[in-house]
């Protein structure tokens, strides 16, 4: 069998097809990410579900699937779909990186922009294979070993995770802000035509890309700057992230050693003109004078079209021994062992720190459905999808609340937003089951909270009687009681006689919490008029996911 | 020209390159112009440095009342029907929607869409009540019918799960979700309510119809018609509880509705105003409607919570301000029993 990709006919078509595929998947990804938000369809009063969240992309991610399998000894929900990428890679090589991955596509496009650092000879040199390209295999080995020992830290570097986190929590909110800043003066214009244009534009954008409300995320600036830095670096070295760090690319590179499709160099025709290096994406040396690095090739097909001698073709079932190629990652035993050792060391080191077993952060409120902390950390890939979808903007990326190992995992910040009673969207979008999928009924805050003996609890509310208006200042309030969503209410009031500053006796209602009813949603804290330091606040004690962090001997 | 270009290199060779007089003058003009411009701009800007002040607040009170007519009662109580029939009979008793909505009116219908609850939980106005009122507004010849409220819980969820969005859209209304950019600063002229942001559609309406629901409320005892005006406000509403009766009276004196239809098809008798359990709900199949908002609240408070006006200071306050009467039994109340 001799199938040949390349030659004169396919020469012009393959890169075009690739470009179409890249644009298609990039647009699909961004569209899914934008639509990973609360958009109720009209009709009915039923539960609101997420139709097509961006997690559909994660389900194709073999790295997330493998790490999830290693850490949880199972494969969550749709992750089996990742075989759709993994199995074809066995036959076709890293086509995913060159044709599908939106993170790769963005770097590809930025890398094509004119840049001083990549002019003429410099460009050719920058596209030659470099030893540092093996770093990603060390990262992969370390990440997988860490996953096996219970930390999903690899999520910091997974390309989908990186993209959803950066775009969802920084770029889109910034875009949203900028668009509104431009639309607002238009809409407030005194000229009727400008006003009408502004309003029409606004309603169109509102229905498509704009958020219902401007969102804000802790560390948004950091996340956005890291992302922009990665893109900016690819101006200097094409796809520097894919080549040097991407653990998913590394995994696919390892798998591609068995692929039956590969580059055939007709050395008799090659004149070493270096043209193939001008547009090479992977840095895999398609040129005749060097061995081809199979695991680095992204199957972008640029070299085939670039070769003036037609000496490069992609062929199925080549005689690998006759080709001049290096089919396995050029990593070496010492580096491989370094990666394994680093991965093995990282979890014990992190667990020797405080934060998980001892001295847990009192304000670390995990989303409803979240597993107990060790299980949570072994699954959460820090993609930020839960934070993107949260309609109240309540979920925020942690900095140190969950310890260093929990950087960028979600925490509920009631001052920004409380947990909406009937909402389970974060549990529906979580790709790895760190927030296990639950129904509003299982959450148990909507109908018959009293009847559901085991509602999901995020923590417990407490009063600061030194600040609470009815307790400290003889002023009526109990907004917290009004907002308490459970029935019977967890906040109950007691009439009390107090004396105000003029010596007058006043009857008012003072609030208290019944910890057996409180679900820790944070609505009281959100509604408290003492904005900057609320007189009622939720801490994580009593959270239903933890068997040990409880107050009451017997809750029911 | 040719001569000049021949001479110049020679000049440059023996002395530093100079400018012609003409070029020097032009350069001086340019620099001088920039200096003058910068000075002028600086002086102008320094005269325009003002300490930022909040946007000028609108002052008008919103009075959407229609004239009282002797042949129609100020308040009517309809019992024993489905929501749609309750609305129909109540409006019939009051003289029909045509009395309240004129041709080409822009009408804002204000149900309570405060909480993420379904109709059975009775924390928001019954969607069938909203739909029927919208339909009648269209029949009366309204140009625009808007259904809106500033929810407490997440608005998209409240609008969806209360069933009000679907019902109002089906009846042909425009459903407007609260949008932070559409609030305007208003000088309410109240005793405790001074400047507050009010949601734009309520300020631009020709007629405003109040569609509250009767519920239990810990601080006041019950939340009825006038408490529904909390939902026109933006800003830090959580401060209103500190002087709830005074702020209710201030709101009621600011926003005077065309007509009020208090939904008591289901009422929330415990754990209000959010409720949650069906045990907190009682089926009353009743509607209290009319043009006297004080009498409506006084009637409902007595009927279902056994609260006298003396226990609800806001009723006395609004009566004192001439917004209505707490002595509903002295009014010609029209009772209708259906089914």
Interface residues (C-beta under 8 A of the other chain):
Chain A: X38 X39 X40 X42 X43 X44 X45 X46 X48 X180 X184 X187 X212 X213 X214 X391 X392 X420 X421 X422 X423 X445 X446 X447 X448 X449 X450 X451 X469 X475 X476 X477 X478 X479 X481 X482 X483 X484 X485 X486 X487 X488 X489 X493 X509 X527 X528 X529 X531
Chain B: X116 X118 X119 X121 X127 X152 X153 X154 X156 X157 X159 X160 X161 X162 X163 X165 X166 X169 X177 X180 X181 X217 X218 X219 X236 X238 X239 X241 X242 X243 X244 X270 X271 X273 X274 X275 X276 X277 X278 X280
